[in-house]
Amino acid sequence: MQSDPTGVFVIVHNNSDVEVDAYGTINCITKWPSYGDAKLQLLPTDPREEDFSFHESSRAYRNFIVKHHSDFFEHMGKPDYNELKNEIQRGVNWYQTRNRLQPHEVNESTYVTNFALDNRVFDISCADIASNYFPQWLENFMNNSRVSDAYNCDHVTNYQDNYINSQSNLQWFESINKWETTGVLDSYLTSHCGIEAHVLTRILKTSNIHIQQSRWAEFYNKIKDPSWPMVSDENNFYTLPKDIQDEIIHQHGYRLNVTTAPDTDILHLDWQLLRLEEINQVYQSNKQK
C-alpha cells in the first residue's frame, strides 16, 4: 500500500445472481482450466476422489464440480458498500487509537491515512463485461478513477460487439432458461462436463438433495441412541421417525441443509455413474406427476 497509497480497486462479481454465478464459473472451468491446478496448491489435501485432469471434460470432473462447487471455486457476490464503509471505519478507529497512544509505531510513514473510498472502489458483474453496457462502464471508470489523464475508449466501443459474439458461454442464459421451461437439454448444456455439472446441481437442489460436504455423519453418530437406525446421509433424515427428527433439531440444535424431504426417485439414482440425459429423464418425469 505504501507504493500505491491511492490505489483503485475493481470488484468483478456475480451480481448475487445464480445464473450469472453459473456463467462465471463455467467460464473459469472451460476457458481457464489451469485454475484447478493452481487451486490445488493452496489446499492442504487434494479433494479429488477420482483421478482426472482439469483440462479435459470427463464424468469424474463433472461429479467433482457438483460436490465441490461451493468450496473449490470462487464466488464473489455483489459488494455491500455499507458494510465496506463500516469495515473501513473500524480500521480508521484502530489507526487513530494506535497513532494517539504509540505514534512512533503507527504513523503515516508506514500506514495509509487516506481512508476515502470515493472513486476508488468500482464494481461490475462478469456478465456485464460481455455486454453492450461495458464500454459505457469503462468510460465512466476511466473518467472517475483518474488512473490516466490520457485515454481513449473508442477501440473498446468499436470492438465490443466482436468480443460479445466470441463469448460462447453466453449461451448458458438462453439454454438454461429453455431447459427450465421445456425440460429439453440442448447441445450446449451437454457440451462440457462443467456445464453439465451446473444443470445436475440444479436438478439435485430442486429435488431437495444436498450434495456438498456436511458434518451430518460425525454429528449423528455422536448423538444417536443405540436404538436409532443407521443414517449415514443427511438426505435420509426424513426417513427417521418423527420423534427422532424433533430431538435432533430441537434438543441437539442441528441445522439441516435439507429442509424438505428429498425426491426419492432422484435420491436413489446412482447419479455419479449416469449420463445427464438419463438423470434429466427421471427428473422431468417426476415433475409431471
C-alpha positions in Angstrom: 0.0 0.0 0.0 2.9 2.4 0.6 3.9 2.1 -3.0 0.4 2.9 -4.2 -1.5 4.7 -1.4 -4.2 6.0 -3.7 -4.8 2.6 -5.3 -8.0 1.9 -7.3 -10.0 -1.4 -6.9 -12.3 -3.1 -9.3 -14.5 -5.9 -8.0 -15.8 -8.3 -10.6 -18.7 -10.2 -9.2 -21.7 -12.5 -9.9 -24.3 -9.7 -9.2 -25.5 -12.1 -6.4 -27.5 -13.9 -9.2 -27.4 -17.7 -9.6 -27.3 -17.6 -13.4 -24.5 -15.0 -13.5 -22.6 -17.0 -10.9 -23.0 -20.2 -13.1 -21.9 -18.3 -16.2 -18.8 -17.1 -14.4 -17.9 -20.5 -13.0 -18.4 -22.1 -16.4 -16.1 -19.6 -17.9 -13.5 -20.4 -15.3 -13.8 -24.2 -16.0 -13.8 -24.0 -19.8 -11.6 -21.1 -20.5 -9.0 -21.2 -17.7 -8.6 -24.9 -16.7 -5.3 -24.1 -15.1 -7.3 -22.6 -12.2 -7.9 -26.1 -10.9 -4.2 -27.0 -10.9 -3.3 -23.7 -9.2 -6.1 -24.0 -6.6 -4.8 -27.5 -5.5 -1.5 -25.8 -4.4 -3.4 -23.8 -1.8 -5.2 -26.7 -0.2 -3.9 -29.0 2.5 -5.0 -32.1 0.6 -6.2 -33.0 -2.8 -10.1 -33.2 -2.6 -10.4 -35.3 -5.8 -11.8 -38.8 -5.1 -11.0 -39.9 -8.6 -8.1 -39.1 -10.9 -9.0 -36.6 -13.6 -7.5 -33.7 -15.5 -8.9 -30.1 -15.1 -8.0 -29.7 -18.8 -10.3 -32.4 -20.0 -14.1 -32.9 -19.9 -15.0 -36.0 -18.0 -17.7 -37.5 -15.8 -15.3 -37.7 -12.9 -14.7 -33.9 -13.2 -18.4 -33.3 -13.6 -19.1 -35.1 -10.3 -16.3 -33.2 -8.6 -17.8 -29.9 -9.6 -21.2 -30.9 -8.3 -19.7 -31.9 -4.9 -17.3 -29.1 -4.5 -18.9 -26.2 -6.4 -19.1 -24.0 -3.3 -15.7 -24.7 -1.7 -13.4 -25.2 -4.7 -14.5 -22.3 -6.9 -14.5 -18.7 -6.0 -17.9 -16.9 -5.8 -17.8 -13.2 -5.4 -21.1 -11.6 -4.6 -22.1 -8.0 -5.3 -20.2 -5.8 -2.8 -22.1 -4.4 0.2 -20.8 -0.8 0.2 -22.3 -0.1 3.6 -20.5 -3.0 5.2 -17.3 -2.0 3.4 -17.5 1.5 4.8 -18.2 0.1 8.2 -15.1 -2.1 7.9 -13.0 0.9 6.8 -14.3 2.9 9.7 -13.2 0.2 12.1 -9.7 0.4 10.6 -9.8 4.2 10.9 -10.7 3.9 14.6 -7.9 1.4 15.2 -5.3 3.6 13.4 -6.3 6.7 15.3 -6.2 4.9 18.6 -2.8 3.4 18.0 -1.4 6.6 16.5 -2.5 8.6 19.5 -1.0 6.1 22.0 2.0 4.9 20.1 2.7 7.4 17.3 6.3 6.2 16.9 5.0 2.8 15.8 1.8 3.7 13.9 2.0 6.7 11.7 1.7 7.9 8.1 5.1 6.7 7.2 4.0 3.0 7.4 0.2 3.3 7.2 -2.1 4.7 4.5 -4.1 7.6 6.0 -6.3 8.4 3.1 -9.4 6.4 4.0 -11.8 7.9 1.5 -13.5 5.3 -0.9 -14.9 7.8 -3.3 -13.8 7.0 -6.9 -11.5 4.3 -5.5 -13.8 1.2 -5.5 -15.7 0.1 -8.6 -17.7 -3.0 -9.4 -19.1 -4.8 -12.4 -20.6 -8.2 -12.9 -18.8 -10.8 -15.1 -21.9 -10.9 -17.4 -21.9 -7.1 -17.9 -18.3 -7.3 -19.1 -19.6 -9.2 -22.1 -22.5 -6.8 -22.8 -23.0 -3.5 -24.6 -23.0 -1.8 -21.2 -19.3 -2.4 -20.7 -17.9 0.5 -22.9 -20.0 3.0 -21.0 -18.9 1.5 -17.7 -15.2 1.7 -18.8 -15.6 5.3 -19.9 -17.1 6.2 -16.5 -14.4 4.3 -14.7 -11.6 6.0 -16.6 -13.1 9.4 -16.0 -13.9 8.9 -12.3 -10.9 6.9 -11.2 -8.4 9.2 -12.8 -6.0 6.4 -13.4 -4.9 8.2 -16.5 -5.0 11.7 -17.9 -4.7 10.4 -21.5 -7.1 7.7 -22.6 -9.4 6.8 -25.5 -12.1 4.1 -25.2 -13.1 4.2 -28.9 -11.4 0.9 -29.7 -13.3 -0.9 -26.9 -16.6 0.6 -28.1 -16.0 -0.4 -31.7 -14.8 -3.9 -30.8 -17.3 -4.8 -28.1 -19.8 -6.5 -30.5 -17.0 -8.8 -31.8 -16.0 -9.6 -28.2 -19.6 -10.4 -27.2 -20.0 -12.6 -30.2 -16.9 -14.6 -29.3 -18.2 -15.4 -25.8 -19.7 -18.9 -26.4 -20.8 -19.3 -22.8 -23.3 -16.5 -23.0 -25.4 -19.3 -24.5 -25.9 -20.5 -20.9 -28.6 -18.0 -20.2 -30.8 -19.0 -23.1 -30.1 -22.7 -22.8 -30.8 -23.0 -19.1 -34.0 -20.9 -19.4 -35.2 -23.2 -22.2 -34.4 -26.2 -20.1 -36.3 -24.7 -17.1 -39.3 -24.1 -19.4 -39.3 -27.2 -21.6 -37.1 -29.8 -19.9 -35.1 -30.1 -23.1 -31.3 -30.4 -22.9 -29.8 -28.7 -25.9 -26.4 -29.4 -27.4 -24.8 -26.6 -25.3 -25.9 -27.9 -22.0 -24.3 -31.3 -22.8 -21.2 -29.9 -24.5 -18.8 -29.9 -21.5 -18.7 -31.5 -18.0 -18.5 -28.1 -16.4 -21.8 -27.1 -18.0 -23.5 -30.4 -17.3 -22.4 -30.1 -13.6 -24.4 -26.9 -13.3 -27.5 -28.5 -14.7 -27.1 -31.5 -12.5 -26.6 -29.3 -9.5 -29.9 -27.5 -10.3 -31.7 -30.9 -10.6 -30.4 -32.1 -7.2 -31.1 -28.8 -5.5 -34.6 -28.6 -6.9 -35.1 -32.2 -5.7 -34.1 -31.2 -2.2 -30.9 -33.2 -2.3 -27.8 -31.9 -0.5 -24.5 -33.0 -2.1 -22.0 -30.6 -0.6 -20.0 -31.9 2.4 -21.7 -31.6 5.8 -21.0 -32.7 9.3 -24.0 -35.0 9.4 -22.3 -38.4 9.7 -20.0 -37.3 12.6 -22.8 -35.4 14.3 -25.4 -38.3 14.1 -23.0 -41.0 15.2 -22.1 -38.9 18.2 -25.6 -38.2 19.5 -27.6 -41.2 18.3 -29.2 -43.6 20.7 -28.2 -47.3 20.1 -31.8 -48.0 19.2 -31.8 -45.4 16.4 -31.4 -46.6 12.7 -28.2 -46.0 10.9 -28.5 -42.9 8.7 -25.1 -42.0 7.1 -26.5 -39.4 4.7 -28.4 -36.2 5.7 -30.6 -36.7 2.7 -32.2 -39.6 4.5 -33.1 -37.5 7.6 -36.8 -37.6 6.8 -36.8 -41.4 6.8 -36.2 -41.2 10.6 -39.2 -41.4 13.0 -40.7 -38.0 13.7 -39.7 -38.1 17.4 -36.1 -38.6 16.4 -36.2 -35.8 13.9 -37.6 -33.5 16.6 -34.9 -34.5 19.1 -32.1 -33.9 16.5 -33.4 -30.4 15.7 -34.8 -29.1 19.0 -32.6 -30.8 21.6 -29.3 -31.1 19.7 -29.7 -28.0 17.5 -28.7 -29.5 14.2 -29.2 -27.1 11.3 -30.4 -29.0 8.4 -29.1 -28.4 4.9 -32.0 -30.5 3.6 -35.1 -28.6 4.7 -37.7 -30.6 2.8 -37.9 -34.3 2.2 -35.9 -35.1 -1.0 -37.4 -36.5 -4.2 -36.8 -40.2 -3.6 -36.6 -41.2 -7.2 -33.7 -38.7 -7.7 -32.2 -39.5 -4.3 -31.9 -43.2 -5.2 -30.3 -42.6 -8.6 -26.6 -43.5 -8.8 -26.2 -40.2 -10.4 -22.4 -40.3 -10.4 -22.5 -43.1 -12.9 -25.3 -41.9 -15.1 -25.3 -39.5 -18.1 -27.0 -36.2 -17.6 -29.7 -37.2 -20.2 -30.7 -40.2 -18.1 -30.9 -38.2 -14.9 -32.9 -35.5 -16.6 -35.4 -38.1 -18.0 -36.2 -39.2 -14.4 -36.3 -35.6 -13.2 -38.7 -34.5 -15.9 -41.0 -37.5 -15.4 -41.2 -36.7 -11.7 -42.1 -33.1 -12.5 -45.1 -34.3 -14.5 -46.5 -36.4 -11.6 
